[in-house]
Amino acid sequence: MDILVVGGGGREHAVIKALKKSRRAGKIYALPGNGGIARDAECVPVKATDIAGIVEFARSRKVDFAIVTPDDPLVLGCVDALEAAGVPCFGPDKKAAVIEGSKVFSKQLMQKYSIPTAASEVFTDPAAAVEYLRTADYPTVIKADGLALGKGAVIVNNFDEAQKTVKEMMVDRVFGASGERILVEEFLTGPEVSVLSFTDGKTVVPMVSSMDHKRAKDNDEGLNTGGMGTVAPNPYYTPEIAAQCMERIFLPTIRAMNAEGRPFKGCLYFGLMLTPKGPKVIEYNCRFGDPETQVVLPLLTSDLLEIMLAVRGGSLKEDMVRFKKGAACCVVLASEGYPKKYDTGFPITLPETGANEDIYIAGAKLEDGQLVTSGGRVLGAVATADTLKEAIDAAYALADKIHFENAYMRRDIGKRALAAQSTN
């Protein structure tokens, strides 16, 4: 089967490398891909949001199956357009992708169907939001309604910070139309867990849990980023908690979406907080997480393409999705200055990788055959091992062999997970 993968980051690189292992995988195209993905797929310079261009390419090459991974094209209806053109797709349609495209929608869905989440209020008027925040409990969370490159949720510690954030989102429109509506949300406490799941709209099969590290600097200091590293599995996510989540969150969410006439097929991401009152949903994503995918898929022993075909065909079974025992760690190498201003264009030197190591390229391009940096998060160094400590050590050993000017990484990826493991 010839396959088209929409997107061009580290997540897409991990998906493509997993697809290549399938016995049914033929030619793989990445739109737009990147300089590192070019080693594993044919990259085509069509933007992930150019829906018409993607459909035209799929038609012209007679692509057999398409996988749409980023949030923007999913919310824009890329799956709908490809399916209408006769190209079978993995990913939710536009009506279902709203679960990530609108935080107000997802919050109201959870409230309507009694899915545990933080208490919140919705505002369309900045003055009303500011007035409400005068008497709010702090810290509190302010979220832009729409997509905001993973930066639309801000924790504020006092009224001055809250007022400034409301102005930035609703008046200055730092997130464009995504900030026309905002949520003011209760601040939850507890360990965070990411759980990706395959679902065909009836059956839900969770993947290995993971722990993301969002802050730019060690000890969770610095600015919020798209993710500086991950480990899997997450030691806080015990079998007992997994059973609670299936009963109270995962299945009720799928049933709720069906009841709303928005059946979800694809990868549904549950961002959870394990609060003193039990697991609660922080957010949904309508696609694979980044960089969670980079630690989850290396542990998958099943055929990813077969799973995706079953999801699309409505025939997903729990025993189709199998993971090996052990653990994985991803250490992200970024450009100094990320997530703010940073320089690019520096040559990247990559080492050979072993059987249990891999490098997923996120922000790099080819210039005269040389891979050079082109983004903030440049790549992820990933390793799997029998134990979490071994996976972390191996990922850092690999990361230390990768070189480019102005590279930086956190040095404490997995530290919290190891501490949790030792107390469980």
RATA-V190868 format. One record per residue. RES is the residue in one letter. SS is DSSP state (A for helix, B for strand, O for the rest). NEAR is the number of other ideal C-beta (glycine too) atoms within 8 Angstrom. Layout:
res=RES ss=SS near=NEAR
res=RES ss=SS near=NEAR
This chain:
res=M ss=O near=8
res=D ss=O near=12
res=I ss=B near=16
res=L ss=B near=16
res=V ss=B near=17
res=V ss=B near=14
res=G ss=B near=13
res=G ss=O near=11
res=G ss=O near=12
res=G ss=A near=16
res=R ss=A near=16
res=E ss=A near=16
res=H ss=A near=15
res=A ss=A near=14
res=V ss=A near=15
res=I ss=A near=14
res=K ss=A near=12
res=A ss=A near=11
res=L ss=A near=14
res=K ss=O near=9
res=K ss=O near=8
res=S ss=O near=10
res=R ss=O near=4
res=R ss=O near=8
res=A ss=O near=11
res=G ss=O near=8
res=K ss=O near=6
res=I ss=B near=15
res=Y ss=B near=15
res=A ss=B near=17
res=L ss=B near=17
res=P ss=B near=11
res=G ss=O near=13
res=N ss=O near=17
res=G ss=O near=11
res=G ss=O near=13
res=I ss=A near=15
res=A ss=A near=12
res=R ss=A near=4
res=D ss=O near=9
res=A ss=O near=11
res=E ss=B near=9
res=C ss=B near=13
res=V ss=B near=10
res=P ss=O near=4
res=V ss=O near=10
res=K ss=O near=7
res=A ss=O near=14
res=T ss=O near=7
res=D ss=O near=8
res=I ss=A near=11
res=A ss=A near=7
res=G ss=A near=10
res=I ss=A near=18
res=V ss=A near=12
res=E ss=A near=8
res=F ss=A near=14
res=A ss=A near=13
res=R ss=A near=11
res=S ss=A near=6
res=R ss=O near=9
res=K ss=O near=6
res=V ss=O near=13
res=D ss=O near=8
res=F ss=B near=15
res=A ss=B near=16
res=I ss=B near=14
res=V ss=B near=15
res=T ss=O near=12
res=P ss=O near=12
res=D ss=A near=12
res=D ss=A near=9
res=P ss=A near=14
res=L ss=A near=17
res=V ss=A near=13
res=L ss=A near=9
res=G ss=O near=10
res=C ss=A near=15
res=V ss=A near=16
res=D ss=A near=9
res=A ss=A near=12
res=L ss=A near=14
res=E ss=A near=11
res=A ss=A near=6
res=A ss=O near=9
res=G ss=O near=5
res=V ss=O near=13
res=P ss=O near=8
res=C ss=B near=13
res=F ss=B near=12
res=G ss=O near=16
res=P ss=O near=13
res=D ss=O near=11
res=K ss=A near=11
res=K ss=A near=7
res=A ss=A near=14
res=A ss=A near=16
res=V ss=A near=12
res=I ss=A near=15
res=E ss=A near=15
res=G ss=A near=12
res=S ss=O near=9
res=K ss=A near=12
res=V ss=A near=10
res=F ss=A near=10
res=S ss=A near=13
res=K ss=A near=13
res=Q ss=A near=8
res=L ss=A near=14
res=M ss=A near=14
res=Q ss=A near=8
res=K ss=A near=7
res=Y ss=O near=11
res=S ss=O near=7
res=I ss=O near=12
res=P ss=O near=11
res=T ss=B near=10
res=A ss=O near=11
res=A ss=O near=4
res=S ss=B near=10
res=E ss=B near=6
res=V ss=B near=9
res=F ss=B near=13
res=T ss=O near=6
res=D ss=O near=6
res=P ss=A near=10
res=A ss=A near=6
res=A ss=A near=9
res=A ss=A near=13
res=V ss=A near=11
res=E ss=A near=7
res=Y ss=A near=11
res=L ss=A near=13
res=R ss=O near=7
res=T ss=O near=4
res=A ss=O near=10
res=D ss=O near=5
res=Y ss=O near=10
res=P ss=O near=7
res=T ss=B near=14
res=V ss=B near=14
res=I ss=B near=14
res=K ss=B near=11
res=A ss=B near=13
res=D ss=O near=12
res=G ss=O near=14
res=L ss=O near=10
res=A ss=O near=10
res=L ss=O near=6
res=G ss=O near=8
res=K ss=O near=8
res=G ss=O near=15
res=A ss=B near=9
res=V ss=B near=8
res=I ss=B near=8
res=V ss=B near=12
res=N ss=O near=6
res=N ss=O near=7
res=F ss=A near=9
res=D ss=A near=6
res=E ss=A near=9
res=A ss=A near=15
res=Q ss=A near=10
res=K ss=A near=8
res=T ss=A near=11
res=V ss=A near=15
res=K ss=A near=10
res=E ss=A near=10
res=M ss=A near=15
res=M ss=A near=12
res=V ss=A near=8
res=D ss=O near=6
res=R ss=O near=9
res=V ss=O near=7
res=F ss=O near=12
res=G ss=A near=7
res=A ss=A near=7
res=S ss=A near=11
res=G ss=A near=17
res=E ss=O near=8
res=R ss=O near=10
res=I ss=B near=14
res=L ss=B near=15
res=V ss=B near=13
res=E ss=B near=12
res=E ss=B near=9
res=F ss=O near=11
res=L ss=O near=9
res=T ss=O near=6
res=G ss=O near=8
res=P ss=B near=9
res=E ss=B near=11
res=V ss=B near=16
res=S ss=B near=16
res=V ss=B near=14
res=L ss=B near=16
res=S ss=B near=13
res=F ss=B near=13
res=T ss=B near=16
res=D ss=O near=13
res=G ss=O near=10
res=K ss=O near=7
res=T ss=O near=8
res=V ss=B near=11
res=V ss=B near=11
res=P ss=B near=11
res=M ss=O near=12
res=V ss=O near=9
res=S ss=O near=13
res=S ss=B near=17
res=M ss=B near=16
res=D ss=B near=12
res=H ss=O near=12
res=K ss=O near=9
res=R ss=B near=12
res=A ss=B near=12
res=K ss=B near=8
res=D ss=A near=7
res=N ss=A near=5
res=D ss=A near=7
res=E ss=B near=7
res=G ss=B near=6
res=L ss=B near=7
res=N ss=B near=8
res=T ss=O near=15
res=G ss=O near=10
res=G ss=O near=15
res=M ss=O near=13
res=G ss=B near=16
res=T ss=B near=16
res=V ss=B near=18
res=A ss=B near=14
res=P ss=O near=9
res=N ss=O near=13
res=P ss=O near=9
res=Y ss=O near=10
res=Y ss=O near=11
res=T ss=O near=7
res=P ss=A near=5
res=E ss=A near=6
res=I ss=A near=12
res=A ss=A near=11
res=A ss=A near=8
res=Q ss=A near=11
res=C ss=A near=14
res=M ss=A near=11
res=E ss=A near=7
res=R ss=A near=10
res=I ss=A near=15
res=F ss=A near=12
res=L ss=A near=9
res=P ss=A near=11
res=T ss=A near=17
res=I ss=A near=14
res=R ss=A near=9
res=A ss=A near=13
res=M ss=A near=14
res=N ss=A near=10
res=A ss=A near=7
res=E ss=O near=7
res=G ss=O near=6
res=R ss=O near=10
res=P ss=O near=8
res=F ss=O near=14
res=K ss=O near=13
res=G ss=B near=14
res=C ss=B near=12
res=L ss=B near=16
res=Y ss=B near=15
res=F ss=B near=14
res=G ss=B near=12
res=L ss=B near=14
res=M ss=B near=15
res=L ss=B near=12
res=T ss=B near=10
res=P ss=O near=4
res=K ss=O near=5
res=G ss=B near=8
res=P ss=B near=14
res=K ss=B near=12
res=V ss=B near=15
res=I ss=B near=10
res=E ss=B near=9
res=Y ss=B near=12
res=N ss=B near=10
res=C ss=O near=18
res=R ss=O near=15
res=F ss=O near=11
res=G ss=O near=14
res=D ss=O near=12
res=P ss=O near=18
res=E ss=O near=16
res=T ss=A near=14
res=Q ss=A near=16
res=V ss=A near=17
res=V ss=A near=14
res=L ss=A near=12
res=P ss=A near=12
res=L ss=A near=14
res=L ss=B near=12
res=T ss=O near=6
res=S ss=O near=9
res=D ss=O near=9
res=L ss=A near=13
res=L ss=A near=13
res=E ss=A near=11
res=I ss=A near=13
res=M ss=A near=11
res=L ss=A near=11
res=A ss=A near=12
res=V ss=A near=14
res=R ss=A near=11
res=G ss=A near=7
res=G ss=O near=9
res=S ss=O near=6
res=L ss=O near=13
res=K ss=O near=7
res=E ss=A near=6
res=D ss=A near=5
res=M ss=A near=11
res=V ss=O near=11
res=R ss=O near=8
res=F ss=B near=9
res=K ss=O near=7
res=K ss=O near=4
res=G ss=O near=10
res=A ss=B near=14
res=A ss=B near=15
res=C ss=B near=17
res=C ss=B near=16
res=V ss=B near=15
res=V ss=B near=16
res=L ss=B near=14
res=A ss=B near=15
res=S ss=B near=15
res=E ss=O near=9
res=G ss=O near=9
res=Y ss=O near=11
res=P ss=O near=9
res=K ss=O near=6
res=K ss=O near=3
res=Y ss=O near=11
res=D ss=O near=8
res=T ss=O near=10
res=G ss=O near=7
res=F ss=O near=10
res=P ss=B near=8
res=I ss=O near=13
res=T ss=B near=7
res=L ss=O near=6
res=P ss=O near=7
res=E ss=O near=3
res=T ss=O near=7
res=G ss=O near=5
res=A ss=O near=3
res=N ss=O near=7
res=E ss=B near=12
res=D ss=B near=8
res=I ss=B near=13
res=Y ss=B near=16
res=I ss=B near=14
res=A ss=O near=17
res=G ss=O near=14
res=A ss=B near=16
res=K ss=B near=8
res=L ss=B near=10
res=E ss=B near=7
res=D ss=O near=4
res=G ss=O near=4
res=Q ss=B near=7
res=L ss=B near=11
res=V ss=B near=15
res=T ss=B near=13
res=S ss=O near=10
res=G ss=O near=10
res=G ss=O near=12
res=R ss=B near=18
res=V ss=B near=16
res=L ss=B near=16
res=G ss=B near=15
res=A ss=B near=14
res=V ss=B near=18
res=A ss=B near=15
res=T ss=B near=12
res=A ss=B near=13
res=D ss=O near=6
res=T ss=O near=8
res=L ss=A near=14
res=K ss=A near=7
res=E ss=A near=10
res=A ss=A near=17
res=I ss=A near=14
res=D ss=A near=9
res=A ss=A near=14
res=A ss=A near=16
res=Y ss=A near=12
res=A ss=A near=9
res=L ss=A near=16
res=A ss=A near=11
res=D ss=O near=6
res=K ss=O near=7
res=I ss=O near=15
res=H ss=B near=6
res=F ss=O near=13
res=E ss=O near=5
res=N ss=O near=11
res=A ss=B near=12
res=Y ss=B near=7
res=M ss=O near=12
res=R ss=O near=13
res=R ss=O near=6
res=D ss=O near=9
res=I ss=O near=17
res=G ss=O near=13
res=K ss=A near=7
res=R ss=A near=8
res=A ss=A near=12
res=L ss=A near=11
res=A ss=A near=8
res=A ss=A near=11
res=Q ss=A near=9
res=S ss=A near=6
res=T ss=A near=5
res=N ss=O near=6
